Structures are given as C-alpha cells and as structure tokens.
Amino acid sequence: MPAEHTDLDWASVTQALLDLGIGKLYENADLRQCSRWRIGGRASLLVEPSSIDALASLKQFLCAKQIPHLVIGDGANLLFDDAGVEGVVIRLGKSLSGIRVDGDLLSVDAGVWVPRLAHASLLAGLTGLEHIVGIPGTVGGLVCMNGGSQRRGIGDNVVDVTAVDGNGDVIRLDASECGFAYRTSRFQSGLTVAACTLRLQPGDKKAIRREMLEILHSRRTRFPLKLPNCGSVFVSNPAMYDLVGPPGKAIELVGLKGVRRGGARVSPQHANFIVNEGNASSTDVLTLIADIRSEVHKQTGYWMESEVRYVAPNCSIFPAHCAKEMT
Ligand SMILES: Cc1cc2nc3c(=O)[nH]c(=O)nc-3n(C[C@H](O)[C@H](O)[C@H](O)COP(=O)(O)OP(=O)(O)OC[C@H]3O[C@@H](n4cnc5c(N)ncnc54)[C@H](O)[C@@H]3O)c2cc1C
C-alpha cells in the first residue's frame, strides 16, 4: 500500500500496536537483514504478527489509519531501496509456521520455511513438491510468486488460500480465484497469504528422497551460493527461450556475464544471478538490470522482465525492471 503520510508519529503508532498485542515490533529496522541481497536502508517499523488474527488486526489498524505498509517473507526475491521504507514492513515467519497433514492434503501457514515444507511432504510420503526443495523463502512468498522450479509452480498444488484483504478481513479463495500464472499470482496486489491447503499424491518415500537429493545437488553446482543474491533476476520468456535460450544464456551470449556496476555483478557462475560483492547499492542493481535488458534487447530483439521485486520508499512493490519508470 503506497504512502499517504510523510509525517507520521511513529512512537504513537508503535505504542498503539504494543497495546493491541500484535507481536514483535522493531523500530528503525535495518532492511539489509530482511533481504537476501543484503541491500536497503531502514524501515520506520518492522512488525512480526504472532498469529493470523494478529495479522488481521494489524491490517485493520493500518488501513483505518491509512498507514503505508507491505508484507514480506524471507526477502529472497526483494530489492529494497537504499532510502529504506517510510511505513510498516510486515514480516511473516516463525510465528506463523504450522504444518498439518491430513491424508494427501497439507495445511500450511504462510511463515513456513519452504525447504521445511518439502521435508514434511517427504516424511508424509507425498509426492508433488520435490521441485521446491532448496528454494529459500516462506510459503507466503512462494504462493505470491507462484514459485517453483523445472517450469512448475506451487499453484499447481494449491486447493485454497486463507488470505487477509486490504481491510483486514480474513477470506478464503479457491485455487481458481488465485490468478496463478508463470511466477505471478493475485497476491501481488495487496492480498496477504496467511495459510494455504495443498493437495499432493501418495508416493514412494525413497523415490521422493532421491529426486530431492538430485535437485539439491544440481542447485548447489549451478547457483552462486557464497555471495548475497536473490536468485534468478529475469523471468524466462517462452518465445525468447525457443530462439535464444533462457535468460542466463541470453545474458552470456550478449557478453555481459561477469559485468559489474558498483558493487553489483552479473555472477560469473550463472548469468541470471546478480551478486552483491560487498557494498552494492540498490542503484547499482537497478542500473545493472536496466543495462542487461537494453543490451539483450539490442542484440536479440526481446525485452526480458524481472522476477525480482523492487520495494520503493513509499511501500509500493513492482518488478525491478519497472523501478526507473515508477519512481
Ligand atoms: C539462491 C536463490 C535461489 C532461488 N531459487 C528459486 C527457484 O528455484 N524458484 C523460484 O521460484 N524462486 C527462487 N528464488 C526466489 C525466491 O526464493 C522465491 O521467490 C521465494 O518464493 C520468495 O519467498 P520469500 O518469502 O522470500 O518472499 P519475499 O522475497 O519476502 O517476497 C516476495 C514477494 O512476495 C510477497 N509476499 C511475501 N510474503 C507474502 C504473503 N504472505 N502474502 C502475500 N505476499 C507475500 C512480497 O510482498 C513480494 O512481492 C531463489 C532465491 C534465491 C536467493
């Protein structure tokens, strides 16, 4: 939700939320600790709601007071601005991390760590989530991004989602109402995922484990894991894929593998990853994204779109390649 206020009394907001017993609060929070890129300024307030009811009360309060806010999980797909965020960052994590198994259905809270969900499906002997093993982030973030690997998305398994809307009302959406498409969903525009039900298939535990180990091995060898990054920067474009290849191949072909802008660098290991070599700014990353896009377009005719999302200081969130036009 974008900013209406620029002169909020944050001490009063904090006190009101303490009185409501919403959960943990952190004033003037360092956003570098909330993003896997380790980039970003400070947030006026970071809140970790203790339950779905607390999340709903928090959104009701913020909506009534017109206080700008946004929801994050692990920040595995987010670029915060160096100027930080003037508003409330709602982080869903450990306090919303229940998993319940009922036959071939899994009920999962939004704060569950994705690799833990993959492990729970293995323990239950259920197949269908092997492709998410090793993806960093929370289930809320995964559902919002319709994340997955091997061209699959978690939306394929979603039966329904419990969400909190912009007014703080708790609603339930069937999968058909969630707007799942490749690496996107309806949850990118203000609805907060609080929990979801997933349907899997009974499977053979040994086969599930073998496939997960193979996927983990492949991820460890292909992806840069030592320097901070947010995974694949650009989303694959099917038309470009057929003629040129996936984004990493296209970036390599146009000669940008290893290229630097300030402290940000196109990973020499996998060209669709941008790594923070230590002191990268949000501007360094956005400049690199813009330069990659225009060079790939110049040489191939395709505009690539970014999967990673940029958080503007006024709390609006959009694909990082749009940042320059939107701010
Ligand atoms: C090394 C590495 C490898 C990766 N590999 C993959 C991969 O193979 N496949 C893949 O799909 N992704 C991959 N990613 C990207 C990332 O892991 C996923 O996008 C993940 O699902 C993001 O989850 P998160 O909790 O970190 O969300 P965040 O990064 O915190 O947020 C991402 C978006 O989701 C929104 N959001 C977060 N939580 C909620 C919620 N509860 N309700 C509504 N909206 C919410 C945010 O507002 C934001 O728009 C990778 C990232 C890294 C760092």
The ligand as a Tripos MOL2 file, in Angstrom:
@<TRIPOS>MOLECULE
LIG
   53    58     1     0     0
SMALL
NO_CHARGES

@<TRIPOS>ATOM
      1 C1         19.6480  -18.6560   -4.0920 C.3       1 LIG1
      2 C2         18.2040  -18.4540   -4.5130 C.ar      1 LIG1
      3 C3         17.5920  -19.3850   -5.3220 C.ar      1 LIG1
      4 C4         16.2460  -19.2140   -5.7030 C.ar      1 LIG1
      5 N1         15.6720  -20.1740   -6.4890 N.ar      1 LIG1
      6 C5         14.3680  -20.0490   -6.8320 C.ar      1 LIG1
      7 C6         13.7190  -21.0660   -7.6050 C.ar      1 LIG1
      8 O1         14.2940  -22.1000   -7.9710 O.2       1 LIG1
      9 N2         12.4070  -20.8670   -7.9340 N.ar      1 LIG1
     10 C7         11.7080  -19.7720   -7.5310 C.ar      1 LIG1
     11 O2         10.5070  -19.6730   -7.8440 O.2       1 LIG1
     12 N3         12.3070  -18.7990   -6.8000 N.ar      1 LIG1
     13 C8         13.5990  -18.9020   -6.4410 C.ar      1 LIG1
     14 N4         14.2050  -17.9180   -5.7070 N.ar      1 LIG1
     15 C9         13.4510  -16.6940   -5.3520 C.3       1 LIG1
     16 C10        12.7340  -16.8190   -4.0010 C.3       1 LIG1
     17 O3         13.3010  -17.8470   -3.2400 O.3       1 LIG1
     18 C11        11.2440  -17.0880   -4.1880 C.3       1 LIG1
     19 O4         10.6250  -16.0820   -4.9660 O.3       1 LIG1
     20 C12        10.5240  -17.1910   -2.8440 C.3       1 LIG1
     21 O5          9.2670  -17.7740   -3.0490 O.3       1 LIG1
     22 C13        10.3670  -15.8460   -2.1600 C.3       1 LIG1
     23 O6          9.8200  -16.0760   -0.8610 O.3       1 LIG1
     24 P1         10.0540  -15.0130    0.2890 P.3       1 LIG1
     25 O7          9.3220  -15.4710    1.4930 O.co2     1 LIG1
     26 O8         11.4940  -14.7380    0.4720 O.co2     1 LIG1
     27 O9          9.3130  -13.7330   -0.3210 O.3       1 LIG1
     28 P2          9.8460  -12.2230   -0.3370 P.3       1 LIG1
     29 O10        11.0870  -12.1310   -1.1430 O.co2     1 LIG1
     30 O11         9.9010  -11.7240    1.0560 O.co2     1 LIG1
     31 O12         8.6630  -11.5060   -1.1290 O.3       1 LIG1
     32 C14         8.4880  -11.7690   -2.4990 C.3       1 LIG1
     33 C15         7.1230  -11.2170   -2.9170 C.3       1 LIG1
     34 O13         6.1220  -11.9420   -2.2270 O.3       1 LIG1
     35 C16         5.3110  -11.0520   -1.4380 C.3       1 LIG1
     36 N5          4.9480  -11.7780   -0.2360 N.ar      1 LIG1
     37 C17         5.7680  -12.3640    0.6740 C.ar      1 LIG1
     38 N6          5.0360  -12.9820    1.6080 N.ar      1 LIG1
     39 C18         3.7270  -12.7760    1.2870 C.ar      1 LIG1
     40 C19         2.4940  -13.1480    1.8570 C.ar      1 LIG1
     41 N7          2.4350  -13.8970    2.9810 N.pl3     1 LIG1
     42 N8          1.3430  -12.7640    1.2710 N.ar      1 LIG1
     43 C20         1.3630  -12.0180    0.1370 C.ar      1 LIG1
     44 N9          2.5080  -11.6160   -0.4570 N.ar      1 LIG1
     45 C21         3.6790  -12.0060    0.1110 C.ar      1 LIG1
     46 C22         6.1710   -9.8190   -1.1980 C.3       1 LIG1
     47 O14         5.3650   -8.6860   -0.9660 O.3       1 LIG1
     48 C23         6.9270   -9.7380   -2.5180 C.3       1 LIG1
     49 O15         6.1290   -9.1330   -3.5060 O.3       1 LIG1
     50 C24        15.5380  -18.0670   -5.2920 C.ar      1 LIG1
     51 C25        16.1600  -17.1320   -4.4490 C.ar      1 LIG1
     52 C26        17.4690  -17.3180   -4.0590 C.ar      1 LIG1
     53 C27        18.0990  -16.3120   -3.1300 C.3       1 LIG1
@<TRIPOS>BOND
     1     1     2 1
     2     2     3 ar
     3     2    52 ar
     4     3     4 ar
     5     4     5 ar
     6     4    50 ar
     7     5     6 ar
     8     6     7 ar
     9     6    13 1
    10     7     8 2
    11     7     9 ar
    12     9    10 ar
    13    10    11 2
    14    10    12 ar
    15    12    13 ar
    16    13    14 ar
    17    14    15 1
    18    14    50 ar
    19    15    16 1
    20    16    17 1
    21    16    18 1
    22    18    19 1
    23    18    20 1
    24    20    21 1
    25    20    22 1
    26    22    23 1
    27    23    24 1
    28    24    25 2
    29    24    26 1
    30    24    27 1
    31    27    28 1
    32    28    29 2
    33    28    30 1
    34    28    31 1
    35    31    32 1
    36    32    33 1
    37    33    34 1
    38    33    48 1
    39    34    35 1
    40    35    36 1
    41    35    46 1
    42    36    37 ar
    43    36    45 ar
    44    37    38 ar
    45    38    39 ar
    46    39    40 ar
    47    39    45 ar
    48    40    41 1
    49    40    42 ar
    50    42    43 ar
    51    43    44 ar
    52    44    45 ar
    53    46    47 1
    54    46    48 1
    55    48    49 1
    56    50    51 ar
    57    51    52 ar
    58    52    53 1
@<TRIPOS>SUBSTRUCTURE
     1 LIG1         1 GROUP 0 **** ****
